[in-house]
Amino acid sequence: MCGTVTLVLFVAAPPLAALAHALTFSNLFLGLVLGVPFGVVGTLLAYRLPRNPVGWLLLASAFSGAFCSDAGFYALLRYRVGHGALPLGPLAVFLAPEWIPLIVLLPLPLALFPAGRMPSRRWRLTLWAYLVWAVAWVGVLVAVEVDALAFRPIRVDGSGQALVMSSGPTTGVWHTVYGWSNRLFVPYVAFALAWVWMQVRAYWRASGDERQQLKWLMGGGVVLVVGFVLSIALSGQKGFWGVIGDVATAGLPVLPFCIGVGVLKYRLYEIDRLISRTISYLLVTGVLVGVFAGIVLLATRVLPFSSPVGVAASTLAAAALFNPLRRRVQGLVDRRFNRTRYDAETVLAAFGDRLRGAVDLESVQAGLLAAVSQTTAPAHASIWLRPGDRGGSS
């Protein structure tokens, strides 16, 4: 039911934004790109593991973002487009700041991943301290907004929030209160960094499935941070860098996907392959781009060739280098980031070398069982031979 209501709120966002003349990338598409994956993964986790709060927190993040975004569009209709007869305008402005619940909720899945509880009593105390901070911080912001809505003329910015929430009070006692709300944001960063350190320490000590779960979380977190930084740094750029910024923005929903895989333990061990392939293709792409640019500059600036000839030569050189370079880089990356696959290939290659000179069936059986045990680590392995095959020639 919560997932369905969240979906309805997301579906209602585009028509509301169109009516409010706010159908822009920042107001709509970015919210959908970030919110829908949180809602889908949160609904799935809440349905499959209802006692694990991680799914409910992801779903609450998606719900609050969609609900507050729709409230902001409604406030624009009421106060900026000219539909003054719409009811509950002040309430819509009050609910419009979607960043308040999102900021409070986002660190909690990180802290409770993957089992939905803190690992020790000491860390549980940090969770209670965080909740106390959240109540204080939200209380200050709510007091500032209530003062702005109750005792001053209501004015909203381009997202439907009260101007006092986007720029802050300029005079009076609430200016001091609003300043304290900014200072209260420092403990938020401290809590988030402490929980990141908690998961890093757990990763160092973990093994097996738990280690792979934490690897999924850290992989998604790295993609989220890199994508967020690139999307902010490249916002407003055109051409190639604009495309890079859009791709980085589209990568932000990777975190909820990784959390869902880690909690459900679905294809956990694919993370090593994904990491090694991503790093290897990034390295290969960077090297090929460098080769392409170098040959173009050499052919056009140093040698007496025209630009079309230089571009054609660079393209042919990059195409010729792709497969050999990819194999070489893939092997180097697998040794570091996909050690299981690299070790398995090494064991199988060694077994193949021994098999060429083996004549004793018993030694072949023992070598095969040892190779299987080292590469796949089964709970039990055995070889069955038909009685007629032991002395036969087949």
N, C-alpha and C positions, 0 to 999 in steps of 0.2 A: 504493500500500500504506500509506504514512504517513497519507494522508487518510482511508482506511478505518478504520485503527486509531483515529485521533482521533475519527471519527464514533461508533465503538463506545463510546469513553470518555464522550462526551457523552450517548449514549443510556443508559448505565449510571448516570448521575448521579441522575436522578429516583427510581428505586427505592431506591438506596442512601440518598438523603436522607430518603425516607419511612421506611425501616427505622430510621434513626438519629434520627427525630423532629426533623429539621432542614430540613423542606421549607418554607423561607421565601423571600421575595423576594430578600433580600440574599445568601443562601447558594446559591440555585439560579438564579433567573430572570436576575439580573444577570450571572452567569457565562455563561449560555447566550447572552444578548443580545450580550455582548462577544466571546465565544469562537467561536461558530459562524461569524460573518462572517470573522473572521481565518482560520479553518480552510478555509472554502470558497474565499476569494480566494487564500490561500496554496497550496492544492492546484491551483487552475487555473493560477496563475503557474508553479508548479514543473513542471506537466505541459507547458505551452506553451513555457516558457523555462527549461529545467533548469539552464542555466549561469548564470542570474541569481540571486544569493543572496537577493534581496528576497522572492521567493515562499517559499523555504525558511525564512527567518526568521519570516515571518508564520505559516507552518504550525507551526514549532517553538513559537511563542508560544501558539498554540491548543492544541497537544499538551500542553505543560507545564502550562497552566492546567487542562485537563480531567483530566490524570493526577493532579496534586497535589490538586485538588478531590475526586476520588474517594478518594484516600488519606486525606483529612481525614474524609470520611464513614465510612470504614472504621475510622479511629481512634476516632470517636465510638461506633461499635458496640462496639468492644473495651473502651473505658475508661469510658464514661458510660451506655450503655444496659444493660450487664450481660452481654454476650457475651464473657466472659473466656476462653473456650476458643479463640477465633479466633487463628490463628498470625500471626506477623510484625507484632505490634502496635507495637513500638518502631520498626520500619522505616516503618510507615504514618505514625506521628507525625513521624518525621524528614523524610518527603517531603511532609507536609501544607502547609508554607508556600509557597503558589503565587505569592505576591508576589515572592519572591526571583528566580526565573528570568524572570518577566514584567518586572520592573524592569530587569534586565540586557539583555533582548532588545529591548524596545520602541524605544529610540533608534536601533538599527542600521538598520532599513528607511528611516528618515528620512535617515540619513547616506549610504546607498548608492543612494538613489532618483535617477534611474530606471534607469540602466544597470548597477547592481550594482557600481560601483567608485567610489573617491574621485577627485576631479577633478585632484589634483596630489600630488606627493611630500610636501609639507608637510602636507596634510590626511590623507595615509596615516599619517603619524607620529602624528597625533591618534587615529587608529583603534587603532594598536598601544598607545598610552598608555592608551586606554580599556580595552582587553583586560587590561592589567596591573592597572589599578584594579579591574576586575571580579573577577579572581582573588583579589586581596587582600581585597576586601569580602566576597565569598562565603566565603573561607577563614575569616575572623573569625566570621561567623555560624554556619558549620558547626561550628567549634570550640566555640562557646558551646552549641549544641544537643547536640552529642555529650556534652559534660560534663553537661548537664542530664539526658540520657537514660541515661547509663552509671552515674552516681554518685548520683542522687537519685530519689525516687519520682516516677513519671510522672503528671503531671496535665495535662489538656488543656482548652482553652477551647471556645467554642461552635462553632468551625470545625474542630476536631480538631487544632489546633496546640498544641505544648507551651506551657504558661503562661510559661515563661521567654522564649519568642520573642515573645509578645504584650505582656508587661509589663517584661521585662528582669530580669536578676539583681539582687537587692537587696544582697547582701553578697559579700565575697571578691574575688579577683583578677579574676573574670569580669565583675564590675560595671564595672571599669575597661576591660576589653576590649570590652564591649558599648558603652560610651560612645565608644570609639574608632571603632566601626563606624558610629555616628551621625555622627561628624565626617567619616568617609570618604565620606559621602553628598554633601558639598559639591562635590567634583570632578565627581560625576555630573551635577549641575545645570549646572556650567560646560561640560562636554562637550556636553550637550544644547543649550544656548543657542548655543554656537559652531557647531554643525551647522545650527541654524536660521538663523543669520546667513549661513552658507555658501550655503544654498539661496536666501535672499533676494538675495544678491549675484548668484548665478547667474541668478535671475529678471530682475534689472535688465539683465544683459548678453545674455540669450537673445532669440531671435526664432523665429517659426514654430512648429513642433511642440514644440520644447523648452520654449518659453515657456508653451504651453498645458498641457504635462505638469506643470510647476511650479505653474501656477495651480490645477490639480486638487489637487495636494498641499497647497497653502496653504489652499484652500477647505475641504478635509477637516480640516486641523489647526485652523482657526478654529472649525468646528462642534464638534470634539472638546473643545477647551478651554472654549468657552462652555457646552456641554452638561454637562461635568464640574463646572464651577463652579456652575451652576444646580442640578444634581442634589444636590450637597453642601449648598448653601445652603438648598434647599427640602425636604430630607429630613425626613420626619415631619409635613409640613404637610397640611392637609385642604382640601377644597373646590377652588376655582379654582387656588390656588397649588400644591396637590398635583398637579392635572392637569398644570400647567406643568412641575413637577419630573419627572413620569413621561415627558412628551414629550421633555424634555431628555435623560433617561437613554436613551430609545429612539434618540436621535440620535447616541449615541456610536459605533456601528459604521460611521458614514459614512467615517471615515478609511481603513479597509482597502478599502472600495469605491472611493474616490478613488484610492488607490494602484494598485489593479488597472486602472482605466481609464487612468491615466497611463502605466503600464508597457506595457500592451498597445496603447496608442494607439487605443482604440476610442471613436469619437465624441468626439474631443478638443475640438472647437470648440463643443460644446454647453455648455461651462462658462460662457461669457459669457451665454448665455440663462438658465441656471439662476441665476446670481448676480443678474442684473438682475430676474428674476421674483421671486426670494426677497426681495430688498430692497424692491422696489415693493409687494409684497403686505403685507410687514410695516409699511411706512409707511402704506399705505391702511388696514390694520386698526387701527393706532394712532390715526389721525385719526378714523376712524369711531367707535371706542370713546369718544374724547374728545367728539365731537359728540353721541353717544347720552347719555353721562353729563351733559353740559352742558344738553341740552334737558330731561332728566328733572329735574335740579335747578332749572332755571328755571321749569318748569311746576308743580312741586310746592312749592317753597320761596318763590318770588317771586310767581308768578301764582296765582290761586285755582282751580287745577285739581286733580282727584284723581289719585292715583298711576296707575291704569289708563290715564287719558287721556294723561298725560305719557309713559308707556312706549309707548303706541301712536303718539303723535306722533314720538317719538324713532326708533322703528323705521321709520316711513315716511320720515323725513328721511334716515336712514342708507341705506335702499334707494334713494332718489332720487339721492343723491350718489355711489353706488358707481361706476357706469360712467364718468361724467365725471371723477371724481377719479382713477380707475384709469388712464384714458387720459392724463391730465395728468401724473401721477406716473411712469407708465411711460416717457413721452417724456423726462422729466428724468433718470431713472435710466439709460436707454439711452445718453444722451449721455455719461455718465460710465463706465458699466460694460460696455456692449455697443456700443462705438463702431463696430464693423464693420457691424452691422445699421443703426445710425443713419446712417452715411455712405452705405450702399447705398440706403437710402430717399431720402436727399437727392439722390444722383446720378440715381436713376430719376425723381424728381419734376422735376428740372431738365431731363432729357431729354424728359419728357412735355410740358413747357412749350415747348421748342424745336420739338417735333414738330408742334404745332398750327399754327405758321406756316411750316413747311417745305414747299417745292414741288419742290426739286431732289432727285432720287433718290440722287445721289452723296453729298450732305450728310447725308441720312437714314442711309445705310449707314455712313458714317464716324461719325456720332453714336451709332448703335446699337453698333458695335464698341467705341467708347470707353467706353460705359456698361457693357457686359459685362465689359470688361477691368478697370474700376475696382471693380466690385461683386463679381465672382467670381474674378478673377485667374487665368484659365485659362492653360495653357501655350501654347495656340494657339486662335485664333478666326477664323472666316471666314463669309461670307454667300454662299449660292448662290441665284441667281435663274434661273428658267426663261427661255429666250430669248424666248418669247412674251409674258412679263410686263413687259419693259422698256418697250415702247411701248404696252401695252394699258391698259385702263381699270380692271382689277380690282386 
